[in-house]
Amino acid sequence: MNNFWTGTVLALLLGGLGLSAQAAEQGPQQMVMDTTKEVLKILDRERDKIKKDPNHIYGLIDKHVLPHFDFERMSRWTLGRHWRTASEKQKERFIAQFRTLLVRTYASSLLEFSGQKIEFLPFRKGSDEKEAMVRSEVEQAGTFPIPINYRLHKKGDKWLVYDVTIDEISLIANYRTSFANEIRKTNIDKLISQLEKKNLEAKGG
């Protein structure tokens, strides 16, 4: 999956889901629509500040983003069968590093978004009332729009995102294939250590 589109989706979604108390009370379709508009405003407002201090974005993410994604479910689905054999300590370490990876991808890609028009398609319910898919398309000059679908589930009174599909490619499935290959070559501890190293290098650590 193209890193730009991964980052763009996270920029639209991660940056906005925690910013509106009203959106938290709405259904998944309206929530994603409203918060997407909100994050675009924030992108314009904070662009210069982020350019001057790239670390500024991490504070925004910590405050507004992390409570609105189900990183445990994302991690469980990403590791697949390896999740069942992982220890509790390995699970905790993987969740932390996978979350940082997604945030890092967002942070590095935020300023690449250049104002493409986003159109939301008719809402599609999930297999039950606690599952939903919000569908959208991002227009591209001179070519077909790129479909982007958000999968959410309701946990308690919150709608949480657990997967994003970009041009029919699942974010979770994409990482699952990559991580499974690495685990087969080495082991889950090595995968976690590699993620940790890359995350530290990206933050200048």
C-alpha positions in Angstrom: 0.0 0.0 0.0 1.3 3.4 -1.0 2.7 5.2 2.1 1.3 8.5 1.0 -2.3 7.1 0.9 -1.8 5.4 4.2 -0.6 8.6 5.7 -3.3 10.7 4.1 -6.1 8.4 5.4 -4.6 8.6 8.9 -4.2 12.3 8.5 -7.9 12.7 7.7 -9.1 10.2 10.3 -6.6 10.1 13.1 -6.3 13.8 13.3 -10.0 14.4 13.5 -11.8 11.7 15.5 -11.1 13.2 18.9 -11.8 16.8 18.1 -15.5 17.1 18.4 -17.6 16.1 21.4 -20.7 16.4 19.2 -19.2 13.9 16.7 -18.7 11.3 19.4 -22.5 11.3 20.0 -23.4 10.8 16.3 -23.5 7.7 14.1 -20.4 6.5 12.3 -21.2 8.2 9.0 -21.8 11.6 10.3 -18.9 11.4 12.8 -16.4 10.6 10.0 -17.9 13.3 7.8 -17.8 16.0 10.4 -14.4 15.2 11.8 -12.9 15.0 8.4 -13.9 18.6 7.8 -12.6 19.5 11.2 -9.2 18.0 10.7 -8.8 19.8 7.3 -9.3 23.1 9.2 -6.7 22.0 11.8 -4.3 21.1 9.0 -4.5 24.6 7.5 -4.2 26.2 10.9 -1.3 24.2 12.2 0.7 23.7 9.0 3.3 26.4 9.7 3.8 25.3 13.3 4.3 21.7 12.3 6.8 22.7 9.6 8.8 24.6 12.2 8.5 21.9 14.8 7.7 18.5 13.5 7.4 17.1 17.0 4.4 19.4 17.6 2.2 16.9 15.8 2.9 14.2 18.4 1.3 16.3 21.1 -1.8 16.8 19.0 -2.0 13.1 18.3 -1.5 12.1 22.0 -4.3 14.4 23.0 -6.9 13.9 20.3 -6.2 10.6 18.6 -5.3 7.6 20.6 -8.6 7.1 22.5 -10.5 6.8 19.2 -8.9 3.8 17.6 -9.1 0.3 18.8 -5.4 -0.5 18.6 -5.9 -3.8 20.5 -8.3 -5.1 17.9 -6.1 -3.8 15.1 -3.1 -5.5 16.6 -5.0 -8.8 17.2 -6.2 -8.9 13.6 -2.8 -7.8 12.2 -0.9 -10.6 14.0 -3.6 -13.1 13.2 -2.7 -16.6 14.5 0.5 -15.3 16.0 -1.6 -13.2 18.5 -2.9 -16.4 20.0 0.6 -17.7 20.8 2.1 -14.4 21.9 2.6 -13.8 25.6 0.9 -10.9 27.4 4.1 -9.0 27.5 4.6 -9.5 23.7 1.1 -8.3 23.0 1.6 -5.2 25.1 4.9 -4.4 23.3 3.4 -5.0 19.9 0.3 -2.8 20.5 2.6 0.0 21.7 4.9 -0.2 18.7 2.2 -0.8 16.1 0.3 2.3 17.4 3.5 4.3 17.2 4.1 3.1 13.6 0.7 4.3 12.5 1.1 7.6 14.3 4.5 8.0 12.8 3.2 7.3 9.3 0.5 9.9 9.9 2.9 12.5 11.2 5.3 12.2 8.2 2.5 12.3 5.7 0.3 15.1 7.1 1.6 17.9 5.1 1.5 16.0 1.8 -2.3 16.3 1.7 -3.1 19.0 -0.9 -6.8 19.6 -0.6 -8.3 16.9 -2.8 -12.1 16.8 -2.8 -13.6 14.0 -0.6 -17.0 12.6 -1.4 -18.9 10.4 1.0 -21.0 7.6 -0.4 -24.3 6.1 1.0 -23.8 4.5 4.4 -23.5 0.8 4.6 -24.4 -1.1 7.8 -22.3 -3.9 9.1 -23.3 -7.5 9.9 -24.9 -6.2 13.1 -25.8 -2.9 14.8 -22.3 -2.7 16.3 -20.5 -2.9 13.0 -20.4 -0.2 10.2 -18.6 0.8 7.1 -18.2 4.4 6.0 -17.4 4.8 2.4 -15.7 7.7 0.6 -13.9 8.6 -2.6 -10.9 11.0 -2.9 -10.9 12.8 -6.3 -7.7 12.8 -8.3 -7.0 15.2 -11.2 -7.2 13.5 -14.6 -7.9 10.0 -13.2 -10.4 7.9 -11.3 -11.2 8.7 -7.7 -9.6 6.5 -5.0 -12.2 4.7 -2.8 -11.4 4.8 0.9 -13.6 2.8 3.3 -13.5 2.9 7.1 -14.5 -0.1 9.2 -15.8 0.7 12.7 -17.3 -1.1 15.6 -19.2 0.1 18.6 -17.5 -0.5 21.9 -19.6 0.7 24.8 -20.9 4.0 23.6 -18.0 4.8 21.2 -17.5 4.1 17.6 -13.9 3.0 17.1 -12.0 2.5 13.9 -10.3 -0.8 13.4 -9.4 -0.9 9.7 -9.2 1.2 6.6 -9.4 0.0 3.0 -7.7 2.1 0.4 -8.5 1.2 -3.3 -9.7 -2.3 -2.1 -6.5 -2.9 -0.1 -7.0 -3.3 3.7 -4.5 -1.5 5.9 -4.7 -4.4 8.4 -4.3 -7.1 5.7 -1.4 -5.2 4.2 0.5 -5.1 7.5 -0.5 -8.7 8.4 1.2 -10.0 5.3 4.3 -8.0 5.9 4.5 -8.9 9.6 3.7 -12.6 9.1 6.6 -12.8 6.6 9.0 -11.3 9.1 7.8 -13.6 11.9 8.4 -16.6 9.7 11.9 -15.5 9.0 12.7 -14.7 12.6 10.2 -14.5 15.5 7.7 -12.1 17.0 10.3 -10.6 19.4 12.5 -9.7 16.5 9.6 -8.1 14.7 8.8 -6.0 17.7 12.4 -5.0 18.2 12.6 -3.9 14.5 9.4 -1.8 14.9 10.8 -0.2 18.1 14.1 0.6 16.4 12.4 2.2 13.3 10.1 4.2 15.6 13.0 5.5 17.6 15.0 6.4 14.5 12.0 8.3 13.1 11.7 10.4 16.2 15.4 11.0 16.3 15.9 8.8 19.2 
